[in-house]
Amino acid sequence: MSQALGPHLSYYWTLWQSEWATDLIMDAPAELTTTMASILRHAWVTGNSANVLRYLGRPLTAAGKPYASCPNEVMSRVLDFHDGLRVRHWVDHNSVKVYNEQNVLRIETTINMPDMFRVYRRAQGQPHAARKKLRPLRKGVADIPLRAQVSQEVNNRLMDQLSTFSDKTPMIDLLAPYVRARNQQGRRVRALDLSGKDRLLLQALSDPSFTVSGITNAGLSKMLRNTSWGAGRTDQQLSARLSRHLRLLRDHGLIRKLPNRHRYHLTNNGRQLTTALNAMLSASTEQLLDMAA
């Protein structure tokens, strides 16, 4: 073999395409078919270009919109096949889809262009002690664990969006844990003022631009600087105030800190609260009375 191919024979194994699925299994197909049409309608209606780019980890502007120079092609398609229904969203050759089959609701990410995603890893050939930096995801099999992590994050972002399509929890039960003080490891944690001094901050947390990159003090400062929440404060004072409130939101279980980074993500409770708060504040009195009737 070495005589035919030479002494420097080596292989570089790559993963051409990967699929990573998250299955939600019901007790019986009937439990899923009764709500599947509503789930897929919600997936289709909310599948605008900004959300699809967000699902698949592409950057957005501070306003949560695609950049004017965005080179990616975004496409969505609905398919009715023999076992169920499917909604699939593409960004170039990567995609995420949701479909049902018998009693299984599956969310699945397909990656053909891994370099679209950026992950923390060492450069090729660097020693294990070298510092990790944000670099493109590679096709090589060495990045399979990172590819699985990225795929699960895409699935989670789509599932988080799908979870907002229906929530029958009464608002009084949803808001109750946050409008009263609590004790956290021997410290008193004040209640949140959802319609007063904490409202603008809570609404800012739900901005789509934070979904992929995470919530930061600097990002919130930029968003709130010209509002009543940040009025009359220097940049240093606003940053200090945000640090105190981020600690408060963590104590209430609304955000979680990313490991080894000064960034945060909304928890499921935080996403549920901010979604409900935005819906409540944008509804008219007539709409609220109709829903309560």
C-alpha positions, -999 to +999 in steps of 0.1 A: +000+000+000+027+025+010+046+016-023+015+025-043+003+056-025+034+069-009+046+072+028+023+101+037-010+084+034-036+100+057-074+104+059-096+133+069-131+119+077-160+143+072-197+144+079-214+154+046-249+158+061-263+154+096-298+152+110-306+157+147-341+152+160-360+158+192-391+136+197-421+145+218-440+113+223-477+112+231-497+083+246-518+079+215-519+094+180-553+110+187-537+132+213-515+148+187-538+149+157-563+171+175-537+199+180-514+193+151-532+216+127-529+244+152-492+237+159-483+237+123-504+268+115-485+286+143-451+273+129-461+286+095-474+320+105-445+327+128-420+315+103-410+349+090-375+356+077-363+370+110-375+340+130-361+315+106-328+332+106-329+332+144-338+295+145-307+286+124-283+309+143-279+338+119-272+373+132-300+399+133-299+437+138-306+453+173-342+457+161-345+420+155-346+423+117-324+407+090-294+428+079-299+446+046-267+429+034-278+394+045-267+370+017-288+340+030-318+326+011-347+319+034-375+296+024-404+278+041-426+250+028-457+230+040-461+194+030-490+170+036-478+134+034-494+101+041-486+099+078-490+136+088-481+172+081-447+190+080-435+226+081-399+230+070-377+262+072-345+266+052-316+291+054-295+282+023-289+244+026-295+241+064-330+235+076-352+228+106-386+211+104-415+200+126-438+171+116-459+144+131-460+107+126-484+085+145-480+097+182-447+115+177-441+152+172-406+156+158-384+187+155-354+180+133-324+200+122-305+191+090-270+206+085-253+206+051-233+238+056-217+236+090-195+267+085-227+288+088-225+283+125-198+296+148-187+276+179-161+279+206-132+256+196-094+255+192-078+260+158-068+229+138-036+215+153-035+236+185-026+219+218-053+211+243-042+240+265-048+266+238-076+291+243-109+284+225-123+311+202-154+315+181-146+297+148-168+282+120-181+247+126-161+222+105-172+192+085-146+170+101-158+143+125-139+159+153-167+185+154-195+160+157-202+168+194-203+205+186-226+198+157-249+179+179-249+208+204-257+234+177-284+212+163-301+208+197-300+246+201-317+250+168-344+225+178-348+243+212-354+277+195-381+263+173-397+244+202-396+276+223-415+294+195-440+265+191-447+265+229-462+300+227-491+290+205-514+281+233-512+287+270-544+285+291-528+294+324-548+323+340-528+355+341-533+357+379-516+324+384-489+332+358-480+366+374-484+356+411-449+342+418-433+374+406-454+401+422-444+391+458-411+392+476-392+360+482-362+347+501-333+334+481-305+317+501-312+339+531-315+371+511-347+390+506-356+394+469-380+422+461-411+416+440-412+427+403-433+457+393-446+443+361-466+473+349-443+499+365-406+504+369-397+469+356-420+468+326-395+482+300-368+460+311-390+429+309-402+438+274-366+444+263-356+409+274-380+394+248-363+412+219-355+386+191-320+399+187-311+384+221-324+349+213-292+337+195-264+357+209-278+360+244-288+389+267-259+413+277-256+443+298-242+463+268-271+452+246-297+462+272-280+495+278-281+503+241-318+494+239-329+512+271-306+543+271-331+566+254-362+553+274-375+564+307-358+534+323-324+548+315-331+585+314-309+608+334-282+582+340-246+581+327-235+550+309-217+538+341-248+543+362-271+526+337-247+496+335-246+493+373-284+494+374-287+467+348-262+445+367-284+448+398-316+440+379-300+410+361-292+396+395-329+402+405-341+384+373-318+355+380-332+353+416-367+351+402-357+323+378-364+344+346-329+343+331-299+320+334-263+328+330-243+311+302-212+292+315-180+313+316-197+342+298-213+375+307-244+365+287-279+353+297-308+335+281-344+335+291-356+305+310-389+288+301-405+308+329-390+340+316-402+333+281-437+325+293-438+357+314-425+381+288-447+366+261-478+370+284-468+405+294-463+417+259-497+402+248-515+417+278-500+451+273-508+452+236-544+440+240-573+465+242-598+465+271-624+451+247-602+422+237-594+414+273-631+414+282-639+391+252-613+366+263-625+367+299-662+362+289 
